[in-house]
Every structure is written in structure tokens, then in C-alpha cells.
Amino acid sequence: MRRRARGIVGVVLLVPLVGAAAWDARSSGTLSGARTGLTIIAPASPGGGWDGLARQLQAVMRETGVVTNPQVVNVPGAAGTIGLAQLAQMEGQDDVVMITGTVMVGGVEINDSPVGFDDVTPLARLTDDYEVLVVPADSPLQSVDDLVAAWQEDPGAVAVGGGSLGGTDQLLAAQLALAVDVPATDVNYIAYSGGGEAVQALLSGASDVGISGYNEFADQIEAGTLRALALSAPEPQPDLGVETLYELGYDVHQGNWRGLLAPPGLSDEARAELEAIVEETVATPEWAETVERNQWVDVTLVGEDFADFIDEEVARIQAILEEAGL
């Protein structure tokens, strides 16, 4: 059963933020409709995975002409649930979409969000990638075994930085802790609003370990300022040159899918048009190049199939959070 909302108290005042931004993005001309003025909400700060996906979609849509003037608006906070609350109030608005993903599924649960996925329109799953555990280059933690040993001695002494509470990063930390008999609630997890903040926390010494999508740390790994300990992929990824947790003897993996939601109350025609925009965008060579460049996995799933997938994800993540005591 899909999660039902428990109310929308306190979110109505948030709506003008996106509404005004979306209007400003299109008010300079005579644009109308999703094909000419689509607004893509990234419900996170600039620099993270959701923001990156939004801006890559914007670039490909514009370059290929699928959408004439796509615009990106950032609405950060609470694992994307602030943006979700705003989207739920845009009843019938057919020229707005919002980035979603594994992080938001966990965020809805752990933040006890009054708005859930039943209050919006699931549109499409687009990409997947894998988490990576990293440390600063000069860290005394040389391996996952070192991290586990430090946790087993004193889990609170190791600051683990990642994205929002209940998101993919914390889910991975919790699963690894459980796998080595460390209470997940004892892990010193520090939540940041985007990948950019998580990187800065590592480089400044505020975090000892970082967890995020591989692409968010890739530049620092290649530059040698961060060192990768392990990937969360279910099978080896030789192109990345980083061993998986499975390969290192830990029965843990965690994907990081991302996709799109639309407002509730769309007509059949409006929903079909947004789905067509997505399908046309992901069918372009430019999008294929984008996926390859960002080392994403193409997992496109549109419409009701995506809605069913979200149901499965909600149930899966609820079970992980319950087991972890989060």
C-alpha cells in the first residue's frame, strides 16, 4: 500500500517560494507550457547529486530542443521533503517537475513528513549510481576494516558525514554498522544538505569519513585529496578502481536512484506530455553521453511502473530504518 499523507499543516506558507521562482524564470517572454518553460526543482542545495541531475537535464533539454527554456530552482531542506511539500501544493500545475530519489524515500520516513509520495505524481526513474566511502588523504583510516575497528571501539568517536537524515548515505552507514554488530544509533552521523557541504566538511576536518554518490567525490578522489575505501555496488566496478564492500567481505550494498515527480491533480494529457518530455530527453545521444560521463547507470522507468517501484522502495527502506532503530 502506498504511504498516505497525514496532513499538510505548516507547508502552505512554503509554496510562494517556488511559485515565484518559477514565474520569474518565465516572465521575461511569452513562454507557456512545459515544452517552453519547464521548471525543474532540485530539493537540495547546489553542488549535490539532485542539483547535478537537475542541471544535466536542463542542459540536455535545452541543447536538444525538447524543452525551449528549462529552469532549475533549488529548494533545500529535510532530505527533500520541504520541496515535496511545496510540490504537493501545486495542484494541476503542468510545467513543473522535481528531482526525487532514495534519499527522499528515507527522508519522508525519518522526518515523519506530513506529505508523502501519494500526494504527488510519480513521473520517472532516470539514473542509479553507487555510494562510496571516502576519507581525507592523510586519514589514519586506511581501510574499511580500520573504520569497523574504530566503530567497535567507540562508534561515536568517528564523525561520518553524508546527506540528509534517512537518506542513502545514512542508510549505507546503518547497514554497514549492523553488519558488524555496531548499533546503528551509536554511529556519529552528521547530515549535510548537499554533496558540496559534505566535501567541505571532510577537507576541513569536520568529518572523518564521508559517504555520498561516487560522482560527488570523483574530482577529489582523482586529485588525491580524498581516498576511497569502498563502493556500495552489488558487483565489481573495475572501471572505477575501487573495491566493493562485497569484495571486502561485507554483505552490504546500497543503490542511489534518482528520478522525477510532478504535482498532483494532472490531467491525463498533461501527465502524458511530461512523460513524453522525459522519454524524448533520455532517448537522445546527448543524454547517453551525460550518463556515461557522470558514471551513472541508466534505469529509466516511466509512469505506473515507476509508481510501483516507489511502493517497493518505501517498504524496503522502512524495514531498514526499523531494523536500525532510526
N, C-alpha and C positions, 0 to 999 in steps of 0.2 A: 504494500500500500504506500502510496506517495505521501510524504510528510505534509500535514495540514498546518497552515499558519495559525498562530494562537492570538493574533491581533496585530494591529498596526499603530498602536499608541506610540507617540513620540517620533514617528518618522515623517509625518506630513510636512513639518517645517523644513525638512531637508530638500524637498522637491524643487524649490525655485533655483537652487544652485545649479543643477544640471539643466533645468528648463531654460534658464537664462543663458547658460553657456552654449547650449545647442542653438538657441535663437541667434546669439551673436555670431556663431560660426557660419550662419547662412544669411544674415541680414544685409550683407553688402551687395547682394544681387537679387535676381528674381527666381532663385532656385526653389524647387519644391519636390517633395517625394524622395524616397530612398535612393533612387538612381542618380539623383543630382546633388543631394545634400545629406548623406548618411552620417550620423553621429555615432562614433564608437566609444563607449565608456570603458575606460580602464579603471577598475575599482581598487587601485593601489597607487602608490607614489611613483613618479618617474624613475626609470632605471631598473625595474624588476621585470619578471617574466611576463606578467599580464600586460604591462605597459609596452614591452617589446613586441608582443604578439599584435597588440592593437596598432602599433605604428608600422609593423610589417604589412598587416592587412591594408592599412591606409595607403602605403606606398604602392602595393601591387594593384589595388583597385584603381588608383589614380593613373598609374602607368599604363594599365591595360584598357582603361576607359569603362570598366564595369560600373564604376561609380565616378561621377564627374568631380565632386568636391567632398570627399570623405574627411571628417574632422575627428580628432581624438580629444577627449575630455577626461582628466584624472579626478577620481573621487575616492581617495584612500580611506582606509579605516576598517578595523574589526574583521579582518580576513575577507573583505569584500562585501560584508553584509550591510554596510552603510549604502554602498552603491545598489545592492539588491533591493533595499527598502525603497530607494528612490525609483528604481525601475518599476517596482510593483505599483507605484502611484501614477505611472504614465499610461493609463488605460487607453488602449486603442491607438497609441502613437506608433505610426508605421515607418518612421525614419530614424529609429534609434535601436542599437544593439549594445550588448555589454559582454565583456570578456568574463568567463567563469572557468572553473576547474576544480581539481581535487581539493585545493586549499579552501575554496568556498564551501564545499560539502562539509568538511570538518568544522569550518568556522560557524556555520549555521547551528551545528550541534553544540559545540563547546561554548559558544556565546549565548546559547538559549535564544537564538534570534526569533523575534515575533513574526518574521517573514521567511518563508521557505520557497522551494522550487515549484510548489503547486501554485504560487501566487504570480508566476511569470510564465513565459512561453519558451520552453527549451527549443533551441534552433538547430545547433550543430556542434558535434565534437570535431576538432580540427587536428590537433597535434598531441603527441606524447613525448616526453623525454625522461631522463633518469636523474635522480638525485646523486650528488657527490658530497662526501665528507672531506673537508679540507682543514688544514691548519696553516698558520704562518710558516714561512720557510725555515725560520730558526726555532720552531717549536720543539720541545723535548719529546713530544709525542711523535714517534717515528712510524707507528702502525696502528691499525685498529686494535690489535692486541694490547698495545700500550694504553689506548683510550679505555678499553674494557677494564684493564688492571686498575687504572686511576679511578674509574667509576666504582669498582668493587671495594676500593679502599675508602673513598669518600666521594660519592656522586655529586655532592653539592659544591665540591672544590673546582670542578671543571665547568666553565661557562660555555654553553653551547648556543650559538646564535643562529637564528633562522627566521623564517617568515612568521606570519600571524599565528596566534594560538589556535590549535586544532587543525592547522594546515599540513601540507605534505611533509614539510621539514620536521615538524614536531611528531608527526605520525611515524616517520622513519626513526627518529631518536627513541621514541617509545617502544617500537618493535625491537630495535637492537637491544635496548635495556632489558626488556622482558626475556629476550633470547639468552641473556647471560645472567639471569636471576637477579637483576638490579631493579628495585621498584621504580617504575616509570615516573611516579610522582616525586621521587627524590632527585631526578635529574635537574640540574640548574639550567633550564631552558629560558633563553631571553628572546622575546619576539620583536622583530623589526617590521616596519610597514612595507619594505621592498628590498630587492636584492642589493641595490646600491648601498643602503644603510648597513646591511649585513656585511658587505665587503669592507666598509669603512671601520666597522666595529672590530673586525679581525686585524686590519692593518694598524689600528690604534691600540690594540691590546685589550679592548673591552670584552672580546670573546676569545676563548681558547680554541674552539672548534667551530666551524661553520658548516651549515647544511643548506643546500639550495640546488636548483637545476644546474646541470653541468655548464650550460651555456652562460649562466650568470657569473660563473667563476673562471670561465675558459681563458680570458685575457690575462688574468692574474696568474693562473697556473702556467700558461705559456711564458709569461715574463719571469717566472721564478719567484714571485713574491708570496705565492701561496703554493702549498704542496698537497696533492690529492692523496687521500688514504684509501678510498674505495668508492665504487659506484653501487647504486641500488638496483641495477638491471637484473632481470631474471636469467640472463645468459651472457656470455662473454662479449665484450665490445672492443675487439682488438684495435680498431681504428683510433680509439681514444687513449690507448696505452695505460689504462687504469684498471686494476683488477676489481671484480665484483665482490660483494660481500659473500655471495655463494662460493666463489672461488677461494675465498679466505677462510671458509669453514663456518660461516654464519648463515643460518636458514632465514634470510630476511631479504625482501625486495619491496620496492615501492615506486610505482609509476607516478607521473606528474602530468596528467592530461589537461588540455585546455580547450575551451570551446566558446560558444556564443549563446546568449539568452536574448529574448526580445520581450517587450512589455506584454502584459496580459490583455485579453479582450480584442485581439486582432481578428479581422475578418479572414475568411479562408483565402481570399485573393491577396491580402496584404502579407499573410504568412507565406504563401506560395512565392510571392515576389522576393521576400527576404531570403528564403531558401534558395531561390534561383540565383540571387546575387552571390551567395556563398558557393554554390556549386560551380558557377562560372568562374569565380575567382580561383578556387583550388584546382580547376582544370587547366589553368594557364601554365606555360613554361616558366613564367616569372615566379609563380608560387612554388613550383617544383624546385627551382633554384634557391628560393628562400628557405625552404625546408631543409635542403641539403646543406646550405651554408650555416644554418643555425644548429645543425646536428639534431634536428627533431625527427620524430617518426610520424609519418602521415597516417592518421587513424580516422579519417573523415567518416562521420556518421550523421545523417540528417533526419530531422523530423521525429516521428514517433519512435523510431529505433533509438534515437538519442534520449528521448524521454524515458524509455525503458531502461537504458543504460544508467541514467541518473538514479532511478529507483534502486538498482542493484548497488550502485556506489554508496548511496545513503545507508543501506543495510550493512554493507561491508565495513564502512567507517564507524558506524555506530557500535559495531561489535568490537573493533579495535579499541575505541575510546573506552568502552565499558571494561574490557579486559585490563587496560592500562590504568583504570581508575581516574581518568581525566575528565 
